[in-house]
Amino acid sequence: MNRYLPVPAILNAIIVGLIALPSMAANAPRERCVAPEGTALIEFRSNGNHLRGFIDLPHGRGKHPAIMIVHGGLDTDVTAGAGFSEAMRNTFRRAGIATLVWDKAGNGCSSGKYADPVLPIRERATETLAALNVLRQRSDIDSSRIGLWALSQGAWVAPMAMVQTNDIAYLIAVSAPGRDALSQATYESLSILREAGVAESEAQDVYATLRRGVAVARATGSARAYASFIEPLRKYPSIWKTYGPDPSEAGQAAILSAPEWSINADEFLTQLRQPTLAVFGQRDRFVDWRESVDVYRDSFERSGNRDLTIKVFKDADHDMLAPAADPSSPQAVHVDGYMEAMVEWLKARNFAGR
């Protein structure tokens, strides 16, 4: 991960997995971008960035329902092939659904960069709306049946886009964070400690201390107060290396108080009126799936939106892969029932093809 620009130490865990930074060196697209066989290249602009991807249409004529893929925080290179994307496209195509997928700014075949390179969730919401506009203008797409499939960081982005338009019909949120970025990032501390063999009660105490430390930092605006509060955690080297105070106190204080890091998912979830399927894996080491389930249920209860379906898969990880599955493989093995659950849900709501 050292190819990324340096950031305060508290963000190191965020960079891995849940909210990985896009490569800052990748401002130019790959020299040769060829859409996979049977698909068509798509280009559009957003926030000064030139974004490229492709649309995968199902067989048959007429207007097709469509689903847009809103990626997580990792780098993308969609025309070079991506295991989970290919498996999902095949599944959706068989269900009569078109899939739109594109590279994020500065990744793969897309050029440009995000003004906020650390957590560009607002910019990504804007580009999702730009991609939606591309789909709505196509004669082979049913503009009344366009939805979003969003993973991890993308599950922050998707609701932020959806509250700005009435033209997104539904949401499938996978491994969705329930709270804000800084609070959620501390959850990985549990995984780190568990893997190190620390007793569960002790790991929970460390987790609680980290969360309280973030709250103290926000309440005081002081990185020094944060450092003082979490000082007892110095005895856990792996935790201290990740969450210990940064030498640049001013820099860490700025990050801790930045608005993007305090955006809570429920702020947008409570505004959704669209049918939503939320999918989680019990082996997720990046997202506290129990907390996220509670947040989704509470948010939809408060909004009065009764069309929320929650599916939890016992053996799934953050990417909904089965144990020991290789996420980079074109034939990535998802947990049994995951793909079927999405298609079944889409068909029940008339979001699939004929």
PELINJO-V514762 format. One line per field, one symbol per residue. phi: phi as a letter, one per 40 degrees, with the letter a starting at -180 (. if undefined). psi: psi as a letter, one per 40 degrees, with the letter a starting at -180 (. if undefined). burial: + if it has 9 or more other ideal C-beta (glycine too) atoms within 8 Angstrom, else -. A space follows every 10 residues. Layout:
phi = ???
psi = ???
burial = ???
This chain:
phi = .cccccbdcc cdccccgcbc cccccccbcd dbbbcddgbb cbbabafgcb bbaabbccch cgcbcabbcb ccccdbaccc hadcccccdc cccccgbcbb baccdgbfcc bgaccbccac cccccccccc cdcccccccc bcccbbbbbb bfdccccdcc ccccabbbca bbbbfcccbc ccccccccdc cdccccgcdd ccccccdccc cccccccccb gbcccccccc dccdcbdccc ccbcdcdccc ccccccbcdd cbccdcdccc ccbcdbbbbb bccccbbccc ccdccccccc cccgcccbbb bbbdcccccg ccdgcccccd bdcccdgccc ccccccccbg bbcc
psi = eeeiiiiide eddddhcdfi iiheegeiii dhhhiiheih ihiiihfeih hiaihhiiii iahiiihhhh iaeiiigdee hhdddddddd ddddefhihh iiiiheibei iaiidgedgf dddddddddd ddddddehee hheefhihhh hbddeddddd ddeeieehdi hhhhfhidai dddddedddd dddddeeiid dddddddddd dddddddddd ehddddddde deedegdddd ddeiiidgdd ddddddehdd eehhdeddde eheihhhhhi heehedhgdd dddddddddd ddeeheghhh hhhdeiadef iiheiheehd fhhiiheddd ddddddddef eii.
burial = ---+--++++ ++++++++++ ++++-+--++ --+--+--+- ++-+-++-++ ++++++++-- ---+++++++ +++-+++++- -++++++++- +++-++++++ ++++++++++ ++++-+++++ ++++++++++ ++++++---+ ++--++++++ ++++++++++ +++-+--+++ ++++++++++ ++++++++++ ++++---+-- -+++-++-++ ++++-+++-- --+-+++-++ --+--+-+++ -+++++--+- +++-+++--+ +++-++-+++ ++-+++++++ ++++-++++- ++++++++++ --+-+--+++ +++-++++++ ++--+-+-+- -+-++--++- +++-+++-+- +++-
